[in-house]
Amino acid sequence: MTIQYKTKGVCSQQMNVKIEDGVVQKVEIVGGCHGNSQGVARLVEGMRAEDAIQKIQGIRCGYKATSCPDQLSKALQIALAEEAKRKQ
């Protein structure tokens, strides 16, 4: 399943996240620092979403309370919850 997550407090505007059976299949980050966004997306693809969340949750960008990786962790949490709902 694929979700679209509107980011908050970061340069990127949206994250499109696809997960299947709890595994991150594809991540597209719209806007923000292109190189960093591509790097983060590729690093989490193929990982269990729960493992990716643990690694990137809480990362801050400079003085901001969040970052693109932290926002991705939020998107993955939502995607996992949606996937669990659909399986019920």
C-alpha positions as CSV (number, residue, x, y, z in Angstrom):
1,M,0.0,0.0,0.0
2,T,1.1,3.6,-0.7
3,I,0.4,6.6,1.4
4,Q,1.1,10.3,0.8
5,Y,2.3,12.2,3.8
6,K,2.4,16.0,4.0
7,T,5.5,17.0,5.9
8,K,5.6,19.6,8.7
9,G,8.5,21.9,9.6
10,V,11.0,20.8,7.0
11,C,12.0,21.8,3.5
12,S,10.4,18.9,1.7
13,Q,6.7,19.1,1.1
14,Q,5.5,15.5,0.8
15,M,6.6,11.9,1.1
16,N,5.2,9.0,-0.8
17,V,5.8,5.8,1.0
18,K,5.0,2.2,-0.2
19,I,5.2,-0.7,2.2
20,E,4.2,-4.3,1.9
21,D,4.0,-6.7,4.8
22,G,5.8,-4.2,7.0
23,V,8.8,-3.8,4.6
24,V,9.6,-0.4,2.9
25,Q,9.3,-0.9,-0.8
26,K,9.6,2.6,-2.2
27,V,10.1,6.1,-0.8
28,E,9.8,9.3,-2.8
29,I,10.6,12.6,-1.1
30,V,9.2,15.7,-2.9
31,G,11.2,18.9,-2.4
32,G,14.0,19.5,0.1
33,C,17.7,18.7,-0.4
34,H,17.6,16.3,-3.4
35,G,20.8,14.4,-2.7
36,N,20.0,13.9,1.0
37,S,16.4,12.9,0.2
38,Q,17.5,10.3,-2.3
39,G,20.1,8.9,0.1
40,V,17.7,8.5,3.0
41,A,15.0,7.0,0.7
42,R,17.4,4.4,-0.7
43,L,18.8,3.5,2.7
44,V,15.4,2.6,4.1
45,E,14.1,0.8,1.0
46,G,14.1,-3.0,1.7
47,M,14.2,-2.4,5.5
48,R,11.5,-3.4,7.9
49,A,9.6,-0.2,8.6
50,E,9.9,-0.7,12.3
51,D,13.7,-0.9,12.0
52,A,13.8,2.2,9.8
53,I,11.7,4.1,12.3
54,Q,14.0,3.2,15.2
55,K,17.0,4.4,13.3
56,I,15.7,7.8,12.0
57,Q,13.1,8.9,14.5
58,G,14.0,12.0,16.5
59,I,16.8,13.2,14.1
60,R,16.9,17.0,14.1
61,C,17.9,19.4,11.3
62,G,19.9,22.3,12.8
63,Y,17.7,24.3,15.2
64,K,14.5,22.6,13.9
65,A,12.6,20.2,16.2
66,T,12.4,17.7,13.3
67,S,14.1,16.7,10.0
68,C,13.3,14.9,6.8
69,P,14.4,11.6,8.3
70,D,12.2,12.3,11.3
71,Q,9.3,13.2,9.1
72,L,9.9,9.9,7.2
73,S,9.6,8.0,10.4
74,K,6.2,9.6,11.0
75,A,5.1,8.7,7.5
76,L,6.2,5.1,8.1
77,Q,4.3,4.9,11.3
78,I,1.2,6.0,9.5
79,A,1.8,3.6,6.7
80,L,2.2,0.7,9.2
81,A,-1.0,1.7,11.0
82,E,-2.9,1.9,7.7
83,E,-1.6,-1.5,6.6
84,A,-2.6,-3.1,9.9
85,K,-6.2,-1.6,9.5
86,R,-6.5,-3.1,6.0
87,K,-5.5,-6.5,7.3
88,Q,-8.2,-6.6,9.9
